[in-house]
Amino acid sequence: MLDLIIRGGRVVTPQGVGDWTIGVQGERIVWVGLDDPSLQAGRVIEAAGKIVVPGGIEPHAHLASLVTMHPGGREFTLGPEEDTVGMAFGGVTTHIDFCFVHPKTDIPAALDHRRKRWEGASVVDYSFHLALGGALPLKIFDQIGDAIAEGFPSFKVFTNETLPPHPHRLPFKLDFGRIELAMTRAARHGGIMVVHAEDDDIVQFNYERFREEGRTEGANLHLVHNKLSERLAFTRTIQTAHATGAGVYFVHTSAREGVEAVNEARGHNLPIYAETLHHYACFSADDYRQPRGFCYHTYPSLKTADDNRALWQGLVGDAVSTTATDEFPTSLALKLRGKRIDDVTGGNLGAEARMGIVYTEGVVNRGMSLERYAAVTSTNAARILGLYPRKGVIAPGSDADLAIIDPAIDKTLTREDFHVSDYSPWEGWRVRGWPVTTILRGVPIVENGRLHAGPGFGQLVKRKIDPVILRRPAS
């Protein structure tokens, strides 16, 4: 007797898509194959007419995070208690947040603090990237190997300050000497670098120049965080990674230049990966001039319609490996508080919408295969960041993390379709297909429009990256 059977759906697996049955015992998948009427279970979910994919993995979230764009206050984004409710409704079963390490702390202390904040707070499973920022003492880099051994093998660095320096802002930028050192340590111990890549000289000069020219309105953000900046920073990072033997996962790739740099590096068999945001793929800098246009902004900025096309080409093809959100959930008032190039609130509120938007825009509108859809919303993030095969795949032995999508849903999204904050940037967007059931470790946590799990159901997941991912472009 199994605990759960999912019957009748089109199931997306590494072997392809088929009308298969999934059997679950406890937290794990134990059976995927042709339906066997003799199989019995305590619970059966009929998924006829629907699509069953691996539970979504959100690889880039900033929950319970200080809002540094407005350094005069101490405001934070929504915490996991609130935002992971939306993730669950959106088919997301695991998210990876950030643990920031600054010069006044170290990796063990920062990680201990972040783990305590999440304990008993998340609806879905979770892990953390370690973010290294500022003029870190060199001894901190000696802690990288221990962090990897403990199950935290990804290290985020910023090649620039996203905003002009301010005495009340913690530093984000890591100089390239320290980046090279971090890469060397990560490569030695089986870790990967997670890189926000912009050219600091260009970005900071543009802030200065635009202030002097009186062009400080936020609609100019794409000219400050420009395309050349992305090209230069991606290229420099790739060359440093090549010299150290490190793998790189570029977060929120925003421009054609970034896609092309990653594609070229992969052509040279380097372990380089690109993430983009569905916001970047669907909105452009022209949208900044809409009444609520800064709802779509994050750092680096939105770019052009040509960049939208390049990002979708990379997602449907293989140059862009994952979709994410840069989840940074705030109220609408806080999101729209900034109006200038140096104070617009960054980050997005989109984790709940990601699976549905990528299905509509990728599968329905651009012919993305269901296998590729599962890859860019779950499997690739699991493989690159060390969750695979426990997460990100429908296969015997893997966690029973599943999202069931109803392709018959055809509607224009409204505020009532969302469960986080007082707005969504996706209000007014037409979708054809939407997650209707989310199963985490064998438990249906969202079903029939209702949430059946609460904060604390999510568990911390330790990660280990397959060495193949770090040797060549394997995802």
N, C-alpha and C positions, 0 to 999 in steps of 0.2 A: 504494500500500500504506500503510494507516494503522498506527499503533503499537498502538492499542487501540480495541476496539468494545465497547459495553455494549448488549446486546440483550434485548428481551422484558419490560422493566420498565415500570411506570407512571412516567413522567418528568414532573416538576413544573417548568414553565418560566413565564416572564412571560406567555406566550400561553395558558396553561392546562395541563391535565394530559392526557397522551396516551400511547398505547402506541408510543413512539418509540424510535428507535435513536440512540445518541450515538457519534460518531466523534472520536477524539483523535489529534492529531499532535504529538509532542513534549510540551510542557507545556500546550497549549491545546486547547480544544474547537474542532473545525472543521466538525462536522456534527451537526445535530439534526433528525430528520425520520422519515418512514415508512421502515421497513426496506427496504433494497435488497440483495437476495442477492448482487449483484455486488461489494459492498463487501468488501474483504479487509483483514485486520490481522494483525500479529504475535501478538496476544493477543485473545481474545474472552471476555468475562464474560457468562454467561447469567443474566439477572435476572428470569426469569419468576416471577410471583407476588409480586414484591417492588416496593418504591417507591424511586425514585431522586430524591434532593433535593440542592440545593446543599450542599456541605460546611458544617458548622456553624461559626459565628463566635462565639467567646466574647469579649464586649466588655468584660469586667470581671474581671481576675485579679490577684492579689497573690502572685506567686511570688518566692522568695528575698527575702522581706520581713520586716523586724524585727517581732517580736511585742510590740507596745507595751503590751498589757494587763498585762504582768508586767514592769515597767520595771527591776526589780533585776537582770535577766539580759541576755544577748545571744543570745537564741534567735531563729531565723529559720524561716519557712515553707519547705517543700520547694521546690527549685529547678526550673527548666524541664526539666532532665535527667530528673527523676522524674515531675513532674505532667503533662507533655505526653504521656507514654506513655498515661495514662488518657484524655486528650483524644482521642488518635488512636483508641483503642478505642471511644470514645463518638461517633464521627462528626464530631469537630471538626477542622477543617483550618487555622484561623487563630485566634490569640488576641491580645488587646490588654492589656498589662500597664501598670504605672505607673512613671513616673520622678519621684521626689519632689524638689522644689526648695525648700530651706529658706534662712533668712537668711544662713547661712554659706557658701552656694555660689551658683551661678548656672545658667542653663539650659544653656549649652554644656558646662560641666563635669559637671553631673549627668547629662546625656544621654550624654556620652562614657563615663562610668562604667557606666551601665546597659547600653549597647550592648555593651561589652566583656564584661559578665557573661553576656549571652545568646549571644555569638558561639560557634558550635559546640556549643550546649547544648540547643537546642529541637528536638523531633521535628517539630512543625508550624510553619507560618509565623506571624509575629508582628509587632507594632508596639507603640508606647508612647503612652499619654496623658502629658502633663506635668502634674504635680500641684503647685500653688502653695500653700504653707502658711506661716503665721507672719507676722511684721512684716517682709515683704520690702522691701529697698531699692527705691525707685521706679525705679532704672535697670534693674532686672530686667525690668520690663514693656516696656521698649524692645526687649527681645530676642524678644518674641512674634512679630513679623513675620518675623524670620529663621527661627525654628523652624517656622513654617507653610510658608515657602518650601522648607525642607529636607525636608518631608514629614511633619511632626508637628503636625496642625492642631487637636488637641483638648486642652483645658486644664481640669483638674479643680480644683475648689475645695470646701472644707468651709465651711458657714456656721456651724459650731459645733465645739467640742471634743466628741468622742464620749464621752470619759471625763473625770473631774475632772482639772484641771491637776496635773502632777507634775514636780519638778525634773529627773527623768531621762527625761521624755517630750519628744520633739520636738513643736512645735506643728503642728496641722493647720488650725485655724480661720484663715480670711482675713476681715478686716473688710470691711464693705460698701463702704467707700471704695475699697479696693484691688480688690474684686470689680467695682465699676463701671469702674475703670480697665482691668482685664483684659478686661472685656466690650467696652469701646470699642476697644481694640487688636485683639482677636480679630475683631470685626465689620469693622474697617477692612481687615484682611488676609485674610479668608476662613476664619477659624477658628470653632470652636464651643466653648461652655462646657459642661463636664461637672460637674454639681453634686450634691453630697451635701447635702441641704437639711433641716436641723432648726433650731428656734429655740434659740439658745444660752442665752438668759436662762431659758427654761422648763426646759431639760434640766439646767443647772447648779443652778438653784434646787431642782429635784426631788431631785438628789443630796443637797444639803444637808438638805432637809426630811426625806427618808426616813432619812438617817443619824440625825438628831435623834429621829425617831419610832421608831427601832429596827427599821425594816422594810428591812433590807439584803439579805434573801435574793434570789437572782437571779431567782426567779419573778416578781418585781415589775418586771422590766425594761421591760415594756410600759407601766407607769404612769410610769416616769421618761422614757423616750423615747416620749412619748404622741402621740395623734392630733392634738391641737391644735397641737403643735409642728410637725408636718408641714404642716398647713394654713397656718400663719403663714409658715413659711419658704418654701414653694412660692409663695405669693402675693407675698411681698416680692421674691423672686428674679425672678418673671415681670415684675413692675412695673419692676424695674431693667433687665431685658433689653429690655423694650419701649422704655424711655427711651434706651437706647444702640444699639438696632437689632441686638442680638446674638441668635443662636440658642442654645437651651439643651437639653441632654440630661440629664434628671434620672435619676441612678443610683439603684438599688434603692428604687423607689417601694414603700412598704409598706402604705399605708392607702387607704381609700376617699377620704379628703380629698385625697390627692395625685392620685389618678386624676381626681377631679372638677375640681381646679384646672387640670390639664393639658388636660382635655377642654374646659373653658371657654375657655382661652387659644387653643386650636386653633380654636374657634368664632369667635374674633376674627381668625383668619387669621395668628396669630403662629407663628413657627417653633419650637415647643416640643414636646419629645418625652419620653416616659416609658419607662424600663426597669424591669422588676421581676425578682425572682428566683423560680425555680420553688419554692424553699423557702418564700418568702412566700405563694405561691399555694396551697401544699399543707399547711402547718403553721400552727398558731396558738399564742398565748401559753399556752393550756392545756397544750400539749405540753412546756413547760418543767418541769412537775412529774413527767414520766416519769423513770425511772431514768437514762437517757442524754439527757435533754431538752435540755441545752445544746449537744448536737451540732447542733441546728437553728438556733442563734442567730447573728445578726450584728447590726451596728449600722447603722441603727436596728433596733429590736426587732421580733419577730413581733407581730402584732396579733390580731384576732378573726376568727371564722368569717365575719362580715359582710364584713370586708376581703378574705378569701379570695375570696368571691363577686364583689366589685367588681373584683378583679384579673383573675379569669378572664373576666368580662364585657368588660373592657378589652382583653384579649388576643384573644378571639374576635371582638370588634368591631374598633374602630380607635383607642381612646383610649390603649392601651399598645402601644408599637411593638416592644419587644424583650424577650427573656428573657436573663438572665445568671446568674452564680452568686456574685459576690463571692468568687471562689475564693481560699481561704486555707488551704492544705493543711498540716496538722500531724498528729502522732500523736494517738491517742485520749486518752492520758494528759494531753497538753498541752491538748487541746481541752476536757477536763473539769476542768482544774486549778482554774479560778476557780469560786466558788460565790456571790459577792456581786454586787450590782448594779454595783459599780465594778471588778470584775476578771474577769468571765466573758470567755473568749476569743472574739473576734468572728470574722467570716468563715465561709465554708462550704467543704465538700469535696463538690463536686457537678458539676464540669465533665464528668466522664465520664458522668454519669447524665442530663444536661439534655436531650439530644435524645430519649432514650427516654421519660423522664418526661413531657415536653411532648407527645409523640406520644400516649401513653396517656391522659393527663388532658385534653388538648385535643382531639385528633382523635377518639379512640375514645369517651371519656366525655362530651364536650360538643359534639360535632358541628363542631368547627373544620374548615374546608376545608383541603385539602392546600396550596393556594396560600398561605393565611394561615399555615399551619404553617411553610412555607419562609420566609415573611416574618419571623416573630417569632423564628426560630432562626438566620437567616442574612442574608436580603436586606436587611431594614431596617437592621440594624447596619452592613452594608456601605455602604448609601446614606448614612446619617446621618453616619458617621464617616470616609467618604472612601476606601473600598476598592472601591467599585462603579465600573465593571462588571468590573474584573479579578476580583473575588471576589463571592460571594454570589448567583450566577445561573448557570443552565445555558443558555448561549447561545454561538454561534460567536464566537471571539475571546477569550472569558473563560478564565481558568485552569481546567483540568480538575480542579476540587475537588468531589468528590462523596461523598455518604453513601448507602449502600444499606440500606434498612430492611426487615426481614422482619416483616410484620404477623401472621404465623402464630405467632410466639413468644408463648407465654402461660405465665408463670411468676412465682413469688415470688422476688425478688432475695435473694441470699445474699452473704456476704463474698467468696466465690470468684468472683463475677461482676465484681469490681473489681480494678484493677491499681495503685492508689495507696494508700499508708499502710497502717495495720493495722485500719481500720474504714471503713465508709461510713454516712452518715446514712440511706441509702436501703435498708439491709438490712431485709427483711421487707415491702417494698412490692411489690404485684402490678403487673406490666406486661403489656401486650398489644401487642407490637411493639417491636423493638429494633434498633439499628444492627448490621450484620454485616460490612459491607465499607466501608473508608474509602480514598478515592483522593485524593492530593494532587499537583497539577501532573502528572497523568497516570500517577502511580505508585501502585499498590495498596499502601498502607502497613500496612493491617490487612486480613486475609482469612483465613477459616477458623479464626478464633480465634488467629491468630498475628500478631505484629508483624514487619514486613519493612523497617523503617527505624529509624534510631537518632538519638541526639542529633547535631545538626549538619545533619540533612536539612532542617529548617525554615529559612526565609530571612526576613530583615527586609524588610518591605513598606512602601514609602513611600506616603503617603496624600494625596489632594487632594479636598476636598469640593465637590460640584456646587453652584454658587451658588443654584440653585433650592431646595435643602434649607435654605438660610439666609435665604430670603425669605418662605417660607410653609410650612405643615405638609405636606410632600411625601412622607412615608413613615409 
